[in-house]
Amino acid sequence: MSIVVLALVPALLFGMYNTGFQHYNAIGEIGTTGFFEVFFYGLLKVLPIVIVSYVVGLGIEFVFAQFRGHEINEGF
């Protein structure tokens, strides 16, 4: 699963950039905004979503592992 996570990193980075790009494009300031400002805006919007999804996934994995009496799988 670590290879899958590494393979998804480029898509995550592009998603962060695209979120910032779409925001600044919608308010009409894309021409005056630099790459890093666009990327960091997207980072601030996407990173909490990613963190919550990983925490919820780990919580569900933990609950089911405890319920079944198994160890936590690497699938998380």
PQR file with spaces between the fields and no chain letter, atoms N, CA, C, O and H, PARSE charges and radii, in Angstrom:
ATOM       1  N    MET     1       0.821   -1.202    0.000 -0.4000 1.5000
ATOM       2  CA   MET     1       0.000    0.000    0.000 -0.0000 2.0000
ATOM       3  C    MET     1       0.860    1.259    0.000  0.5500 1.7000
ATOM       4  O    MET     1       0.403    2.311   -0.448 -0.5500 1.4000
ATOM       5  N    SER     2       2.069    1.178    0.483 -0.4000 1.5000
ATOM       6  CA   SER     2       2.908    2.373    0.473 -0.0000 2.0000
ATOM       7  C    SER     2       3.226    2.806   -0.956  0.5500 1.7000
ATOM       8  O    SER     2       3.377    3.999   -1.220 -0.5500 1.4000
ATOM       9  H    SER     2       2.440    0.323    0.847  0.4000 1.0000
ATOM      10  N    ILE     3       3.330    1.850   -1.880 -0.4000 1.5000
ATOM      11  CA   ILE     3       3.552    2.199   -3.286 -0.0000 2.0000
ATOM      12  C    ILE     3       2.328    2.918   -3.848  0.5500 1.7000
ATOM      13  O    ILE     3       2.468    3.854   -4.635 -0.5500 1.4000
ATOM      14  H    ILE     3       3.208    0.881   -1.665  0.4000 1.0000
ATOM      15  N    VAL     4       1.144    2.492   -3.455 -0.4000 1.5000
ATOM      16  CA   VAL     4      -0.082    3.151   -3.910 -0.0000 2.0000
ATOM      17  C    VAL     4      -0.133    4.588   -3.405  0.5500 1.7000
ATOM      18  O    VAL     4      -0.478    5.502   -4.154 -0.5500 1.4000
ATOM      19  H    VAL     4       1.031    1.732   -2.815  0.4000 1.0000
ATOM      20  N    VAL     5       0.206    4.787   -2.145 -0.4000 1.5000
ATOM      21  CA   VAL     5       0.209    6.134   -1.572 -0.0000 2.0000
ATOM      22  C    VAL     5       1.220    7.018   -2.294  0.5500 1.7000
ATOM      23  O    VAL     5       0.925    8.172   -2.607 -0.5500 1.4000
ATOM      24  H    VAL     5       0.486    4.045   -1.536  0.4000 1.0000
ATOM      25  N    LEU     6       2.406    6.484   -2.559 -0.4000 1.5000
ATOM      26  CA   LEU     6       3.411    7.254   -3.291 -0.0000 2.0000
ATOM      27  C    LEU     6       2.955    7.571   -4.720  0.5500 1.7000
ATOM      28  O    LEU     6       3.254    8.644   -5.244 -0.5500 1.4000
ATOM      29  H    LEU     6       2.645    5.547   -2.306  0.4000 1.0000
ATOM      30  N    ALA     7       2.235    6.645   -5.343 -0.4000 1.5000
ATOM      31  CA   ALA     7       1.742    6.883   -6.690 -0.0000 2.0000
ATOM      32  C    ALA     7       0.665    7.963   -6.708  0.5500 1.7000
ATOM      33  O    ALA     7       0.473    8.623   -7.729 -0.5500 1.4000
ATOM      34  H    ALA     7       1.992    5.774   -4.917  0.4000 1.0000
ATOM      35  N    LEU     8      -0.035    8.151   -5.603 -0.4000 1.5000
ATOM      36  CA   LEU     8      -1.093    9.156   -5.538 -0.0000 2.0000
ATOM      37  C    LEU     8      -0.589   10.552   -5.182  0.5500 1.7000
ATOM      38  O    LEU     8      -1.351   11.514   -5.270 -0.5500 1.4000
ATOM      39  H    LEU     8       0.121    7.615   -4.773  0.4000 1.0000
ATOM      40  N    VAL     9       0.657   10.685   -4.789 -0.4000 1.5000
ATOM      41  CA   VAL     9       1.210   11.984   -4.400 -0.0000 2.0000
ATOM      42  C    VAL     9       1.144   13.004   -5.540  0.5500 1.7000
ATOM      43  O    VAL     9       0.753   14.144   -5.289 -0.5500 1.4000
ATOM      44  H    VAL     9       1.276    9.903   -4.717  0.4000 1.0000
ATOM      45  N    PRO    10       1.509   12.651   -6.793 -0.5600 1.5000
ATOM      46  CA   PRO    10       1.377   13.651   -7.863  0.2800 2.0000
ATOM      47  C    PRO    10      -0.060   14.138   -8.065  0.5500 1.7000
ATOM      48  O    PRO    10      -0.294   15.321   -8.309 -0.5500 1.4000
ATOM      49  N    ALA    11      -1.010   13.222   -7.961 -0.4000 1.5000
ATOM      50  CA   ALA    11      -2.417   13.624   -8.091 -0.0000 2.0000
ATOM      51  C    ALA    11      -2.835   14.540   -6.942  0.5500 1.7000
ATOM      52  O    ALA    11      -3.592   15.488   -7.148 -0.5500 1.4000
ATOM      53  H    ALA    11      -0.820   12.260   -7.763  0.4000 1.0000
ATOM      54  N    LEU    12      -2.351   14.262   -5.744 -0.4000 1.5000
ATOM      55  CA   LEU    12      -2.647   15.105   -4.588 -0.0000 2.0000
ATOM      56  C    LEU    12      -2.058   16.504   -4.770  0.5500 1.7000
ATOM      57  O    LEU    12      -2.725   17.505   -4.506 -0.5500 1.4000
ATOM      58  H    LEU    12      -1.736   13.492   -5.577  0.4000 1.0000
ATOM      59  N    LEU    13      -0.819   16.563   -5.219 -0.4000 1.5000
ATOM      60  CA   LEU    13      -0.178   17.871   -5.434 -0.0000 2.0000
ATOM      61  C    LEU    13      -0.901   18.672   -6.513  0.5500 1.7000
ATOM      62  O    LEU    13      -1.108   19.876   -6.365 -0.5500 1.4000
ATOM      63  H    LEU    13      -0.278   15.750   -5.433  0.4000 1.0000
ATOM      64  N    PHE    14      -1.283   18.001   -7.597 -0.4000 1.5000
ATOM      65  CA   PHE    14      -2.018   18.710   -8.639 -0.0000 2.0000
ATOM      66  C    PHE    14      -3.382   19.162   -8.129  0.5500 1.7000
ATOM      67  O    PHE    14      -3.842   20.252   -8.469 -0.5500 1.4000
ATOM      68  H    PHE    14      -1.115   17.022   -7.718  0.4000 1.0000
ATOM      69  N    GLY    15      -4.025   18.336   -7.322 -0.4000 1.5000
ATOM      70  CA   GLY    15      -5.318   18.721   -6.757 -0.0000 2.0000
ATOM      71  C    GLY    15      -5.204   19.938   -5.862  0.5500 1.7000
ATOM      72  O    GLY    15      -6.093   20.789   -5.852 -0.5500 1.4000
ATOM      73  H    GLY    15      -3.651   17.451   -7.047  0.4000 1.0000
ATOM      74  N    MET    16      -4.117   20.029   -5.111 -0.4000 1.5000
ATOM      75  CA   MET    16      -3.900   21.205   -4.268 -0.0000 2.0000
ATOM      76  C    MET    16      -3.702   22.452   -5.128  0.5500 1.7000
ATOM      77  O    MET    16      -4.282   23.503   -4.859 -0.5500 1.4000
ATOM      78  H    MET    16      -3.395   19.338   -5.119  0.4000 1.0000
ATOM      79  N    TYR    17      -2.883   22.320   -6.153 -0.4000 1.5000
ATOM      80  CA   TYR    17      -2.662   23.468   -7.039 -0.0000 2.0000
ATOM      81  C    TYR    17      -3.952   23.865   -7.737  0.5500 1.7000
ATOM      82  O    TYR    17      -4.271   25.050   -7.829 -0.5500 1.4000
ATOM      83  H    TYR    17      -2.411   21.466   -6.371  0.4000 1.0000
ATOM      84  N    ASN    18      -4.699   22.875   -8.232 -0.4000 1.5000
ATOM      85  CA   ASN    18      -5.914   23.170   -8.979 -0.0000 2.0000
ATOM      86  C    ASN    18      -6.976   23.819   -8.102  0.5500 1.7000
ATOM      87  O    ASN    18      -7.736   24.662   -8.577 -0.5500 1.4000
ATOM      88  H    ASN    18      -4.440   21.912   -8.157  0.4000 1.0000
ATOM      89  N    THR    19      -7.038   23.441   -6.839 -0.4000 1.5000
ATOM      90  CA   THR    19      -7.985   24.080   -5.928 -0.0000 2.0000
ATOM      91  C    THR    19      -7.677   25.569   -5.779  0.5500 1.7000
ATOM      92  O    THR    19      -8.578   26.405   -5.848 -0.5500 1.4000
ATOM      93  H    THR    19      -6.421   22.755   -6.453  0.4000 1.0000
ATOM      94  N    GLY    20      -6.418   25.889   -5.578 -0.4000 1.5000
ATOM      95  CA   GLY    20      -6.026   27.297   -5.492 -0.0000 2.0000
ATOM      96  C    GLY    20      -6.228   28.028   -6.806  0.5500 1.7000
ATOM      97  O    GLY    20      -6.676   29.174   -6.822 -0.5500 1.4000
ATOM      98  H    GLY    20      -5.686   25.210   -5.522  0.4000 1.0000
ATOM      99  N    PHE    21      -5.897   27.368   -7.911 -0.4000 1.5000
ATOM     100  CA   PHE    21      -6.071   27.980   -9.233 -0.0000 2.0000
ATOM     101  C    PHE    21      -7.535   28.313   -9.490  0.5500 1.7000
ATOM     102  O    PHE    21      -7.857   29.411   -9.944 -0.5500 1.4000
ATOM     103  H    PHE    21      -5.532   26.437   -7.898  0.4000 1.0000
ATOM     104  N    GLN    22      -8.418   27.367   -9.201 -0.4000 1.5000
ATOM     105  CA   GLN    22      -9.848   27.608   -9.425 -0.0000 2.0000
ATOM     106  C    GLN    22     -10.380   28.723   -8.527  0.5500 1.7000
ATOM     107  O    GLN    22     -11.244   29.495   -8.942 -0.5500 1.4000
ATOM     108  H    GLN    22      -8.157   26.475   -8.832  0.4000 1.0000
ATOM     109  N    HIS    23      -9.871   28.808   -7.311 -0.4000 1.5000
ATOM     110  CA   HIS    23     -10.294   29.882   -6.411 -0.0000 2.0000
ATOM     111  C    HIS    23      -9.898   31.245   -6.963  0.5500 1.7000
ATOM     112  O    HIS    23     -10.733   32.140   -7.097 -0.5500 1.4000
ATOM     113  H    HIS    23      -9.169   28.181   -6.975  0.4000 1.0000
ATOM     114  N    TYR    24      -8.618   31.390   -7.279 -0.4000 1.5000
ATOM     115  CA   TYR    24      -8.146   32.687   -7.768 -0.0000 2.0000
ATOM     116  C    TYR    24      -8.708   33.010   -9.146  0.5500 1.7000
ATOM     117  O    TYR    24      -8.880   34.182   -9.482 -0.5500 1.4000
ATOM     118  H    TYR    24      -7.941   30.663   -7.170  0.4000 1.0000
ATOM     119  N    ASN    25      -8.992   31.997   -9.939 -0.4000 1.5000
ATOM     120  CA   ASN    25      -9.620   32.233  -11.236 -0.0000 2.0000
ATOM     121  C    ASN    25     -11.055   32.728  -11.058  0.5500 1.7000
ATOM     122  O    ASN    25     -11.512   33.595  -11.803 -0.5500 1.4000
ATOM     123  H    ASN    25      -8.852   31.045   -9.665  0.4000 1.0000
ATOM     124  N    ALA    26     -11.759   32.182  -10.078 -0.4000 1.5000
ATOM     125  CA   ALA    26     -13.151   32.571   -9.837 -0.0000 2.0000
ATOM     126  C    ALA    26     -13.265   34.010   -9.341  0.5500 1.7000
ATOM     127  O    ALA    26     -14.233   34.702   -9.656 -0.5500 1.4000
ATOM     128  H    ALA    26     -11.388   31.478   -9.472  0.4000 1.0000
ATOM     129  N    ILE    27     -12.283   34.459   -8.569 -0.4000 1.5000
ATOM     130  CA   ILE    27     -12.356   35.835   -8.075 -0.0000 2.0000
ATOM     131  C    ILE    27     -11.642   36.816   -8.998  0.5500 1.7000
ATOM     132  O    ILE    27     -11.613   38.017   -8.732 -0.5500 1.4000
ATOM     133  H    ILE    27     -11.497   33.897   -8.313  0.4000 1.0000
ATOM     134  N    GLY    28     -11.068   36.302  -10.084 -0.4000 1.5000
ATOM     135  CA   GLY    28     -10.471   37.168  -11.092 -0.0000 2.0000
ATOM     136  C    GLY    28      -9.084   37.672  -10.772  0.5500 1.7000
ATOM     137  O    GLY    28      -8.668   38.696  -11.314 -0.5500 1.4000
ATOM     138  H    GLY    28     -11.092   35.326  -10.300  0.4000 1.0000
ATOM     139  N    GLU    29      -8.349   36.985   -9.907 -0.4000 1.5000
ATOM     140  CA   GLU    29      -7.013   37.435   -9.528 -0.0000 2.0000
ATOM     141  C    GLU    29      -5.920   36.460   -9.955  0.5500 1.7000
ATOM     142  O    GLU    29      -4.815   36.507   -9.414 -0.5500 1.4000
ATOM     143  H    GLU    29      -8.686   36.152   -9.468  0.4000 1.0000
ATOM     144  N    ILE    30      -6.200   35.587  -10.903 -0.4000 1.5000
ATOM     145  CA   ILE    30      -5.214   34.586  -11.294 -0.0000 2.0000
ATOM     146  C    ILE    30      -4.020   35.221  -11.999  0.5500 1.7000
ATOM     147  O    ILE    30      -2.915   34.682  -11.925 -0.5500 1.4000
ATOM     148  H    ILE    30      -7.097   35.549  -11.343  0.4000 1.0000
ATOM     149  N    GLY    31      -4.206   36.339  -12.674 -0.4000 1.5000
ATOM     150  CA   GLY    31      -3.109   36.987  -13.378 -0.0000 2.0000
ATOM     151  C    GLY    31      -2.091   37.628  -12.457  0.5500 1.7000
ATOM     152  O    GLY    31      -0.929   37.782  -12.834 -0.5500 1.4000
ATOM     153  H    GLY    31      -5.102   36.777  -12.734  0.4000 1.0000
ATOM     154  N    THR    32      -2.498   38.002  -11.270 -0.4000 1.5000
ATOM     155  CA   THR    32      -1.598   38.693  -10.338 -0.0000 2.0000
ATOM     156  C    THR    32      -1.097   37.787   -9.216  0.5500 1.7000
ATOM     157  O    THR    32      -0.420   38.250   -8.298 -0.5500 1.4000
ATOM     158  H    THR    32      -3.442   37.877  -10.963  0.4000 1.0000
ATOM     159  N    THR    33      -1.426   36.499   -9.288 -0.4000 1.5000
ATOM     160  CA   THR    33      -1.090   35.578   -8.210 -0.0000 2.0000
ATOM     161  C    THR    33       0.001   34.624   -8.677  0.5500 1.7000
ATOM     162  O    THR    33      -0.071   34.086   -9.783 -0.5500 1.4000
ATOM     163  H    THR    33      -1.976   36.123  -10.034  0.4000 1.0000
ATOM     164  N    GLY    34       1.010   34.412   -7.838 -0.4000 1.5000
ATOM     165  CA   GLY    34       2.112   33.527   -8.156 -0.0000 2.0000
ATOM     166  C    GLY    34       1.784   32.069   -7.906  0.5500 1.7000
ATOM     167  O    GLY    34       0.777   31.731   -7.284 -0.5500 1.4000
ATOM     168  H    GLY    34       1.069   34.848   -6.940  0.4000 1.0000
ATOM     169  N    PHE    35       2.665   31.213   -8.407 -0.4000 1.5000
ATOM     170  CA   PHE    35       2.472   29.763   -8.292 -0.0000 2.0000
ATOM     171  C    PHE    35       2.377   29.321   -6.838  0.5500 1.7000
ATOM     172  O    PHE    35       1.471   28.569   -6.479 -0.5500 1.4000
ATOM     173  H    PHE    35       3.484   31.488   -8.911  0.4000 1.0000
ATOM     174  N    PHE    36       3.298   29.778   -6.004 -0.4000 1.5000
ATOM     175  CA   PHE    36       3.325   29.304   -4.617 -0.0000 2.0000
ATOM     176  C    PHE    36       2.134   29.807   -3.816  0.5500 1.7000
ATOM     177  O    PHE    36       1.639   29.099   -2.940 -0.5500 1.4000
ATOM     178  H    PHE    36       4.033   30.388   -6.296  0.4000 1.0000
ATOM     179  N    GLU    37       1.673   30.999   -4.098 -0.4000 1.5000
ATOM     180  CA   GLU    37       0.485   31.500   -3.404 -0.0000 2.0000
ATOM     181  C    GLU    37      -0.743   30.661   -3.770  0.5500 1.7000
ATOM     182  O    GLU    37      -1.562   30.341   -2.909 -0.5500 1.4000
ATOM     183  H    GLU    37       2.075   31.574   -4.810  0.4000 1.0000
ATOM     184  N    VAL    38      -0.861   30.310   -5.048 -0.4000 1.5000
ATOM     185  CA   VAL    38      -1.968   29.465   -5.502 -0.0000 2.0000
ATOM     186  C    VAL    38      -1.867   28.086   -4.852  0.5500 1.7000
ATOM     187  O    VAL    38      -2.858   27.541   -4.367 -0.5500 1.4000
ATOM     188  H    VAL    38      -0.195   30.570   -5.747  0.4000 1.0000
ATOM     189  N    PHE    39      -0.655   27.532   -4.852 -0.4000 1.5000
ATOM     190  CA   PHE    39      -0.466   26.198   -4.286 -0.0000 2.0000
ATOM     191  C    PHE    39      -0.742   26.178   -2.786  0.5500 1.7000
ATOM     192  O    PHE    39      -1.398   25.256   -2.301 -0.5500 1.4000
ATOM     193  H    PHE    39       0.150   27.975   -5.246  0.4000 1.0000
ATOM     194  N    PHE    40      -0.261   27.166   -2.045 -0.4000 1.5000
ATOM     195  CA   PHE    40      -0.460   27.169   -0.600 -0.0000 2.0000
ATOM     196  C    PHE    40      -1.916   27.403   -0.212  0.5500 1.7000
ATOM     197  O    PHE    40      -2.369   26.912    0.823 -0.5500 1.4000
ATOM     198  H    PHE    40       0.272   27.914   -2.440  0.4000 1.0000
ATOM     199  N    TYR    41      -2.658   28.154   -1.039 -0.4000 1.5000
ATOM     200  CA   TYR    41      -4.090   28.282   -0.770 -0.0000 2.0000
ATOM     201  C    TYR    41      -4.762   26.911   -0.918  0.5500 1.7000
ATOM     202  O    TYR    41      -5.567   26.510   -0.077 -0.5500 1.4000
ATOM     203  H    TYR    41      -2.290   28.553   -1.879  0.4000 1.0000
ATOM     204  N    GLY    42      -4.424   26.208   -1.985 -0.4000 1.5000
ATOM     205  CA   GLY    42      -4.975   24.868   -2.179 -0.0000 2.0000
ATOM     206  C    GLY    42      -4.545   23.905   -1.096  0.5500 1.7000
ATOM     207  O    GLY    42      -5.328   23.059   -0.663 -0.5500 1.4000
ATOM     208  H    GLY    42      -3.770   26.534   -2.668  0.4000 1.0000
ATOM     209  N    LEU    43      -3.293   24.028   -0.650 -0.4000 1.5000
ATOM     210  CA   LEU    43      -2.791   23.186    0.437 -0.0000 2.0000
ATOM     211  C    LEU    43      -3.617   23.391    1.699  0.5500 1.7000
ATOM     212  O    LEU    43      -3.977   22.425    2.373 -0.5500 1.4000
ATOM     213  H    LEU    43      -2.657   24.715   -1.002  0.4000 1.0000
ATOM     214  N    LEU    44      -3.916   24.629    2.018 -0.4000 1.5000
ATOM     215  CA   LEU    44      -4.695   24.920    3.235 -0.0000 2.0000
ATOM     216  C    LEU    44      -6.127   24.419    3.131  0.5500 1.7000
ATOM     217  O    LEU    44      -6.756   24.137    4.151 -0.5500 1.4000
ATOM     218  H    LEU    44      -3.625   25.414    1.471  0.4000 1.0000
ATOM     219  N    LYS    45      -6.650   24.304    1.920 -0.4000 1.5000
ATOM     220  CA   LYS    45      -8.017   23.806    1.747 -0.0000 2.0000
ATOM     221  C    LYS    45      -8.089   22.287    1.649  0.5500 1.7000
ATOM     222  O    LYS    45      -9.056   21.688    2.120 -0.5500 1.4000
ATOM     223  H    LYS    45      -6.138   24.533    1.092  0.4000 1.0000
ATOM     224  N    VAL    46      -7.089   21.653    1.047 -0.4000 1.5000
ATOM     225  CA   VAL    46      -7.132   20.214    0.798 -0.0000 2.0000
ATOM     226  C    VAL    46      -6.545   19.412    1.953  0.5500 1.7000
ATOM     227  O    VAL    46      -7.050   18.333    2.262 -0.5500 1.4000
ATOM     228  H    VAL    46      -6.303   22.140    0.664  0.4000 1.0000
ATOM     229  N    LEU    47      -5.509   19.900    2.587 -0.4000 1.5000
ATOM     230  CA   LEU    47      -4.833   19.143    3.637 -0.0000 2.0000
ATOM     231  C    LEU    47      -5.756   18.737    4.789  0.5500 1.7000
ATOM     232  O    LEU    47      -5.663   17.595    5.238 -0.5500 1.4000
ATOM     233  H    LEU    47      -5.098   20.777    2.336  0.4000 1.0000
ATOM     234  N    PRO    48      -6.640   19.602    5.292 -0.5600 1.5000
ATOM     235  CA   PRO    48      -7.554   19.141    6.352  0.2800 2.0000
ATOM     236  C    PRO    48      -8.465   18.005    5.900  0.5500 1.7000
ATOM     237  O    PRO    48      -8.788   17.122    6.695 -0.5500 1.4000
ATOM     238  N    ILE    49      -8.878   18.015    4.649 -0.4000 1.5000
ATOM     239  CA   ILE    49      -9.724   16.941    4.123 -0.0000 2.0000
ATOM     240  C    ILE    49      -8.952   15.630    4.104  0.5500 1.7000
ATOM     241  O    ILE    49      -9.485   14.583    4.473 -0.5500 1.4000
ATOM     242  H    ILE    49      -8.616   18.732    4.004  0.4000 1.0000
ATOM     243  N    VAL    50      -7.698   15.690    3.673 -0.4000 1.5000
ATOM     244  CA   VAL    50      -6.867   14.483    3.625 -0.0000 2.0000
ATOM     245  C    VAL    50      -6.618   13.955    5.037  0.5500 1.7000
ATOM     246  O    VAL    50      -6.696   12.749    5.270 -0.5500 1.4000
ATOM     247  H    VAL    50      -7.266   16.540    3.373  0.4000 1.0000
ATOM     248  N    ILE    51      -6.324   14.836    5.962 -0.4000 1.5000
ATOM     249  CA   ILE    51      -6.059   14.414    7.346 -0.0000 2.0000
ATOM     250  C    ILE    51      -7.298   13.763    7.958  0.5500 1.7000
ATOM     251  O    ILE    51      -7.193   12.717    8.598 -0.5500 1.4000
ATOM     252  H    ILE    51      -6.260   15.816    5.773  0.4000 1.0000
ATOM     253  N    VAL    52      -8.456   14.365    7.769 -0.4000 1.5000
ATOM     254  CA   VAL    52      -9.690   13.792    8.320 -0.0000 2.0000
ATOM     255  C    VAL    52      -9.975   12.431    7.695  0.5500 1.7000
ATOM     256  O    VAL    52     -10.386   11.506    8.396 -0.5500 1.4000
ATOM     257  H    VAL    52      -8.541   15.215    7.249  0.4000 1.0000
ATOM     258  N    SER    53      -9.764   12.295    6.392 -0.4000 1.5000
ATOM     259  CA   SER    53     -10.039   11.007    5.751 -0.0000 2.0000
ATOM     260  C    SER    53      -9.105    9.914    6.265  0.5500 1.7000
ATOM     261  O    SER    53      -9.535    8.774    6.442 -0.5500 1.4000
ATOM     262  H    SER    53      -9.430   13.046    5.822  0.4000 1.0000
ATOM     263  N    TYR    54      -7.833   10.242    6.507 -0.4000 1.5000
ATOM     264  CA   TYR    54      -6.915    9.245    7.044 -0.0000 2.0000
ATOM     265  C    TYR    54      -7.261    8.893    8.486  0.5500 1.7000
ATOM     266  O    TYR    54      -7.185    7.725    8.865 -0.5500 1.4000
ATOM     267  H    TYR    54      -7.484   11.168    6.363  0.4000 1.0000
ATOM     268  N    VAL    55      -7.635    9.865    9.286 -0.4000 1.5000
ATOM     269  CA   VAL    55      -7.988    9.594   10.681 -0.0000 2.0000
ATOM     270  C    VAL    55      -9.248    8.738   10.760  0.5500 1.7000
ATOM     271  O    VAL    55      -9.309    7.799   11.554 -0.5500 1.4000
ATOM     272  H    VAL    55      -7.696   10.815    8.977  0.4000 1.0000
ATOM     273  N    VAL    56     -10.244    9.054    9.950 -0.4000 1.5000
ATOM     274  CA   VAL    56     -11.478    8.257    9.942 -0.0000 2.0000
ATOM     275  C    VAL    56     -11.196    6.846    9.449  0.5500 1.7000
ATOM     276  O    VAL    56     -11.711    5.878   10.007 -0.5500 1.4000
ATOM     277  H    VAL    56     -10.194    9.817    9.306  0.4000 1.0000
ATOM     278  N    GLY    57     -10.379    6.724    8.403 -0.4000 1.5000
ATOM     279  CA   GLY    57     -10.020    5.392    7.906 -0.0000 2.0000
ATOM     280  C    GLY    57      -9.298    4.564    8.949  0.5500 1.7000
ATOM     281  O    GLY    57      -9.579    3.376    9.104 -0.5500 1.4000
ATOM     282  H    GLY    57      -9.960    7.511    7.949  0.4000 1.0000
ATOM     283  N    LEU    58      -8.373    5.179    9.664 -0.4000 1.5000
ATOM     284  CA   LEU    58      -7.663    4.469   10.731 -0.0000 2.0000
ATOM     285  C    LEU    58      -8.618    4.084   11.851  0.5500 1.7000
ATOM     286  O    LEU    58      -8.521    2.983   12.393 -0.5500 1.4000
ATOM     287  H    LEU    58      -8.145    6.144    9.539  0.4000 1.0000
ATOM     288  N    GLY    59      -9.533    4.970   12.202 -0.4000 1.5000
ATOM     289  CA   GLY    59     -10.504    4.658   13.254 -0.0000 2.0000
ATOM     290  C    GLY    59     -11.393    3.491   12.883  0.5500 1.7000
ATOM     291  O    GLY    59     -11.635    2.610   13.707 -0.5500 1.4000
ATOM     292  H    GLY    59      -9.612    5.864   11.762  0.4000 1.0000
ATOM     293  N    ILE    60     -11.884    3.473   11.655 -0.4000 1.5000
ATOM     294  CA   ILE    60     -12.728    2.362   11.209 -0.0000 2.0000
ATOM     295  C    ILE    60     -11.927    1.073   11.164  0.5500 1.7000
ATOM     296  O    ILE    60     -12.412    0.023   11.587 -0.5500 1.4000
ATOM     297  H    ILE    60     -11.687    4.189   10.985  0.4000 1.0000
ATOM     298  N    GLU    61     -10.704    1.142   10.654 -0.4000 1.5000
ATOM     299  CA   GLU    61      -9.830   -0.039   10.619 -0.0000 2.0000
ATOM     300  C    GLU    61      -9.586   -0.565   12.029  0.5500 1.7000
ATOM     301  O    GLU    61      -9.608   -1.776   12.249 -0.5500 1.4000
ATOM     302  H    GLU    61     -10.310    1.994   10.310  0.4000 1.0000
ATOM     303  N    PHE    62      -9.356    0.321   12.975 -0.4000 1.5000
ATOM     304  CA   PHE    62      -9.102   -0.087   14.356 -0.0000 2.0000
ATOM     305  C    PHE    62     -10.336   -0.737   14.976  0.5500 1.7000
ATOM     306  O    PHE    62     -10.224   -1.764   15.646 -0.5500 1.4000
ATOM     307  H    PHE    62      -9.338    1.305   12.797  0.4000 1.0000
ATOM     308  N    VAL    63     -11.502   -0.150   14.760 -0.4000 1.5000
ATOM     309  CA   VAL    63     -12.736   -0.700   15.330 -0.0000 2.0000
ATOM     310  C    VAL    63     -13.006   -2.097   14.791  0.5500 1.7000
ATOM     311  O    VAL    63     -13.317   -3.008   15.558 -0.5500 1.4000
ATOM     312  H    VAL    63     -11.592    0.685   14.217  0.4000 1.0000
ATOM     313  N    PHE    64     -12.890   -2.274   13.484 -0.4000 1.5000
ATOM     314  CA   PHE    64     -13.153   -3.587   12.911 -0.0000 2.0000
ATOM     315  C    PHE    64     -12.096   -4.606   13.317  0.5500 1.7000
ATOM     316  O    PHE    64     -12.418   -5.779   13.507 -0.5500 1.4000
ATOM     317  H    PHE    64     -12.637   -1.534   12.860  0.4000 1.0000
ATOM     318  N    ALA    65     -10.839   -4.183   13.452 -0.4000 1.5000
ATOM     319  CA   ALA    65      -9.794   -5.106   13.895 -0.0000 2.0000
ATOM     320  C    ALA    65     -10.064   -5.555   15.328  0.5500 1.7000
ATOM     321  O    ALA    65      -9.885   -6.731   15.645 -0.5500 1.4000
ATOM     322  H    ALA    65     -10.577   -3.230   13.298  0.4000 1.0000
ATOM     323  N    GLN    66     -10.486   -4.655   16.186 -0.4000 1.5000
ATOM     324  CA   GLN    66     -10.803   -5.018   17.569 -0.0000 2.0000
ATOM     325  C    GLN    66     -12.035   -5.929   17.626  0.5500 1.7000
ATOM     326  O    GLN    66     -12.076   -6.889   18.395 -0.5500 1.4000
ATOM     327  H    GLN    66     -10.631   -3.699   15.929  0.4000 1.0000
ATOM     328  N    PHE    67     -13.023   -5.616   16.809 -0.4000 1.5000
ATOM     329  CA   PHE    67     -14.259   -6.392   16.801 -0.0000 2.0000
ATOM     330  C    PHE    67     -14.004   -7.823   16.327  0.5500 1.7000
ATOM     331  O    PHE    67     -14.588   -8.764   16.866 -0.5500 1.4000
ATOM     332  H    PHE    67     -12.990   -4.837   16.184  0.4000 1.0000
ATOM     333  N    ARG    68     -13.146   -7.995   15.334 -0.4000 1.5000
ATOM     334  CA   ARG    68     -12.853   -9.323   14.796 -0.0000 2.0000
ATOM     335  C    ARG    68     -11.716  -10.025   15.534  0.5500 1.7000
ATOM     336  O    ARG    68     -11.513  -11.227   15.364 -0.5500 1.4000
ATOM     337  H    ARG    68     -12.672   -7.230   14.896  0.4000 1.0000
ATOM     338  N    GLY    69     -10.980   -9.282   16.349 -0.4000 1.5000
ATOM     339  CA   GLY    69      -9.871   -9.875   17.078 -0.0000 2.0000
ATOM     340  C    GLY    69      -8.618  -10.047   16.232  0.5500 1.7000
ATOM     341  O    GLY    69      -7.778  -10.893   16.542 -0.5500 1.4000
ATOM     342  H    GLY    69     -11.145   -8.306   16.487  0.4000 1.0000
ATOM     343  N    HIS    70      -8.479   -9.268   15.180 -0.4000 1.5000
ATOM     344  CA   HIS    70      -7.323   -9.339   14.282 -0.0000 2.0000
ATOM     345  C    HIS    70      -6.422   -8.131   14.495  0.5500 1.7000
ATOM     346  O    HIS    70      -6.776   -7.183   15.196 -0.5500 1.4000
ATOM     347  H    HIS    70      -9.160   -8.581   14.928  0.4000 1.0000
ATOM     348  N    GLU    71      -5.241   -8.192   13.869 -0.4000 1.5000
ATOM     349  CA   GLU    71      -4.358   -7.031   13.876 -0.0000 2.0000
ATOM     350  C    GLU    71      -4.820   -6.033   12.825  0.5500 1.7000
ATOM     351  O    GLU    71      -5.589   -6.371   11.926 -0.5500 1.4000
ATOM     352  H    GLU    71      -4.954   -8.963   13.300  0.4000 1.0000
ATOM     353  N    ILE    72      -4.343   -4.805   12.950 -0.4000 1.5000
ATOM     354  CA   ILE    72      -4.670   -3.789   11.946 -0.0000 2.0000
ATOM     355  C    ILE    72      -3.903   -4.119   10.674  0.5500 1.7000
ATOM     356  O    ILE    72      -2.689   -4.317   10.702 -0.5500 1.4000
ATOM     357  H    ILE    72      -3.719   -4.530   13.681  0.4000 1.0000
ATOM     358  N    ASN    73      -4.623   -4.177    9.559 -0.4000 1.5000
ATOM     359  CA   ASN    73      -4.021   -4.528    8.274 -0.0000 2.0000
ATOM     360  C    ASN    73      -3.233   -3.363    7.699  0.5500 1.7000
ATOM     361  O    ASN    73      -3.391   -2.217    8.119 -0.5500 1.4000
ATOM     362  H    ASN    73      -5.610   -4.016    9.536  0.4000 1.0000
ATOM     363  N    GLU    74      -2.389   -3.676    6.741 -0.4000 1.5000
ATOM     364  CA   GLU    74      -1.622   -2.627    6.092 -0.0000 2.0000
ATOM     365  C    GLU    74      -2.453   -1.867    5.067  0.5500 1.7000
ATOM     366  O    GLU    74      -1.978   -0.884    4.498 -0.5500 1.4000
ATOM     367  H    GLU    74      -2.260   -4.607    6.401  0.4000 1.0000
ATOM     368  N    GLY    75      -3.679   -2.302    4.824 -0.4000 1.5000
ATOM     369  CA   GLY    75      -4.545   -1.649    3.843 -0.0000 2.0000
ATOM     370  C    GLY    75      -4.900   -0.223    4.208  0.5500 1.7000
ATOM     371  O    GLY    75      -5.246    0.575    3.337 -0.5500 1.4000
ATOM     372  H    GLY    75      -4.064   -3.100    5.286  0.4000 1.0000
ATOM     373  N    PHE    76      -4.817    0.102    5.483 -0.4000 1.5000
ATOM     374  CA   PHE    76      -5.099    1.477    5.876 -0.0000 2.0000
ATOM     375  C    PHE    76      -4.077    2.369    5.240  0.5500 1.7000
ATOM     376  O    PHE    76      -4.115    3.585    5.431 -0.5500 1.4000
ATOM     377  H    PHE    76      -4.536   -0.547    6.190  0.4000 1.0000
